[in-house]
Amino acid sequence: DASFLASIKHRKQLDETKAGIVLVENGMKLEPTDTRTLVFCEAPDKAFTRLCNEYAPEPIHYEPGICPGAYVDPTAKLGENVYVGPNAVVQAHAEIGDNSVIGGGAYI
């Protein structure tokens, strides 16, 4: 896991984090530990955002529809572009909004 420390006033959170790598502001007087690597940079919050954008997985795209094995009660109302995963249950009178994803095994 990764994190960032943009201000020394949040030093306590650095001691509490389980992140193995922490981006910190240039010039901060901090030492790495056996379980944490410090990366000194300008604007660690912005660097963290760039890091996340670079390495975050692509979001999963679900094709709208009802999977085999899912149950949707006839009185339930499904919005446009709804995905209902395998073994999911949508009970009577439930209302599901547009572009919703009901994961496999969910019970609504």
N, C-alpha and C positions, 0 to 999 in steps of 0.2 A: 504494500500500500504506500501511497505518497500523500504528503500534506505540504502546507506552507506556513511560514511565520513571517508576517509582514510588519509586525511591530513588537518590540521587546516587551511592551506591557502585557503581552499574551504569553510570556515565558513559561508560566505555570502549565499551560496547555501543551507546551513542547515536552515537558516531563511526563505528561499523562498519555501522550499519543502512542499508539502501537505502530505507527507508520515507520517503515524501514528506510524511507528517504524523505527528507524534509528540505524544501526550498526556503532559504532564508535571505534576508536583506544583506547586501554587501556591508561589511564593517561591523556587523554584530559580533560581540565577543562571546562566542559559543564554541563548544568542543563536541566532536562526534562521540558516540558511544559504541560499545561492541555490537549493538543491535540497530544503530541508526546512522545513516550517512547524511551529512549536511552538504547541500549544494548552495553556494553563495552566488547570488545574482541580483540584478536590478529588478525591482518590481516583482517580487516572488508571487504575488497573487495573479498577475498577468502571465507570468511564466507557467504557473500551475494550470491556468486555463488553456494555454497553448499545448501543454503536455497532455491534458485530458482530451483535447480535440484531436491530437495526433494518434493517440493510442486507444481511445475508447472504441469498443466494438460498435459496428453498425447496428442500428435498431432492427429488431425483427419485424418483418412485414407480414401481416396476416391478410389473406384474401377473405373478403366478406363472405359469410355463409355459415351454415350450421353443419358441424362435423357429424359423421356417422357415430352413433352411440350417445349423442347429446340429446337431452329432452327439453323441449320448450313447450310449456302449457299453451293450449290454443287461446287462452284469454290474456296471455302475456303480450305486451306491445314492444316490438323491436324497432329501433330507429333505422335510419339509412346506414349502409356500410358497416353492419355489425358482424363480428366474428364470434361464434360460440364454439368453444373447443370440445374435444372428445370427452365424453363422460360428464360434461357440465349439465347442470339442471337449472332451468329458469322456471320458477313456480308460477302459480296462478296470479294474475293481475300485476305481475312485475312490469315495470317500465324501464326499458334500456335505451339510453340516449344514442344519438347519431355517433358513428365512428368509434363505438365502444368495442373493447376486446374482453371477452369472458374466457378466462383461461381454462384449460382442461381440468376437470374435476371440481370446478367451482360450483357452489350451490347458492342460488339467489332466489 
